[in-house]
Amino acid sequence: MRFFRFTLYVILFLVYHAESLNKLKRHLSVRIKRMDRRKFIRGEQVENVKPQKKLICNFADRRSDVCEMDGDVRIHGNFSSIYFINSIESDTSVTNETWQVKPYTRKHDRNLMERIRELTIASSHSPFDAPTCTVNHSIPAVVFATEGITGNFYHAFTDLLIPLFITSRQFDGEVQFLISQMLIRWVHKYERILKKLSNYEVIDLDKEVKVHCYPHAIVGLHSHKPLSIEPSRAPNNYSMVDFAKFMRTAYALDRDSSISLRENPRTNKPRLLIIARNRTRQLVNIDEVARMADGLGFEVVLEEGSSLRTVGQFAQIVNSCDVMMGVHGAGLTNSIFLPTNGVLIQVVPFGMLEAASMVDFGIPAGDMKLKYLQYSISEEESTLIELYPRDHPVLRDPKSLHKQGWSVLSKIYLRQQNVRLNVTRFRPVLVEAMGLLN
């Protein structure tokens, strides 16, 4: 009788607490799965862990906003909408939210950024909140805009092409570009670079009515600094040396290294390219400078980077030279085509422009393993002395013009000024350039 009662008590206890035990079992199972996921994130090997869907946006960078998505990404082009489907099972903090991104890399330039169309990124737990895919892709997508000041050769590289290299080179061609506010002329001009970065046709986002779906997408471009790359921040530690090699490959340039006068002291003359400007900051005595350089032993090439030549044609000319010189301006961007260990000489106009000139071209030259020389002209070498009295603030107090802002500064020192080099004063710079080729 006592045994019967004890058995009955045990059965009643198990029945009464069965639901609690099941809840405890389910709780422990979830905890174990979460621990496994955390281990996976820390890099430990755990079997049977599903890849997580994630969306990460960085709005803190000074130069650009970038959102990166892994998972179910749907891009509805002519609606300027991008959808990220985040399943409930995914262990992520992303909920139903929206973000706005202007995919251009001059975030600090408010006036320009007003012209950049805003793209909306919406995340949702339900696939029914997004349009159905009409085209499915197995490759990543990179979304960016070409509206801006990309007609300027310097800004084409600083604002777009170098950031595009940083962002997409890691995919080794297996990536597709979707361009907002696409400028057809820009795409055609830099077609060889775009095709070297992507094996797929560019999509004009504004005209695309189909919904393109990707497993991975980057909206916006990573940008580090003017005309250069910070390897510590770039995928695979890409550098400007890598970018220069990439450009030589894209345009089939022959020379990887400049001439060595130590190895070839008499057989060849080093080639000096003088960039001629035909509008602003002209080198008005360019022929006199060329004669002086010829007397020092250079083979002188005078060229203007005009619309009459393609990027590839001018790249061939630059790559054939060992030294390139010119007055501060977009034409010096062609230094990306110089062979390694070549020399770049930047002539800085009058008006306290040394720091900006160094940032724009001096630092990038060093990052590309080029030798760099900077020559600041004197007041006597500026044609501003023909436009202003000697006691005018333009000549006596350039700092006061800087305080009046970019529009005043650029109008006077960049657009009104031409350069007449004192060849005697400038001669030691070319002598030093010759020495650097040793």
Secondary structure by P-SEA (a helix, b strand, c coil): caaaaaaaaaaaaaaaaaaaaaaaaaaaaaaaaaaaaaaaaacccccccccccbbbbbcccccbbbbbbccbbbbbccccbbbbbbccccccccccbbbbbccccccccccccccbbbbbbbbcccccccccccccccbbbbbbbcccccccaaaaaaccaaaaaaccccccccbbbbbccccaaaaaaaaaaaaaaccbbbbccccccbbbbbcbbbcbbbbccccccccccccccccaaaaaaaaaaaaccccccccccccccccccbbbbbbbbcccccccaaaaaaaaaaaaccbbbbbbbcccccaaaaaaaaaaccbbbbcccccccccccccccbbbbbbbccccaaaaaaaacaaaaaaacbbbbbbbbccccccccccccccccccccaaaaaaacaaaaaaccccccccccccccaaaaaaaaaaaac
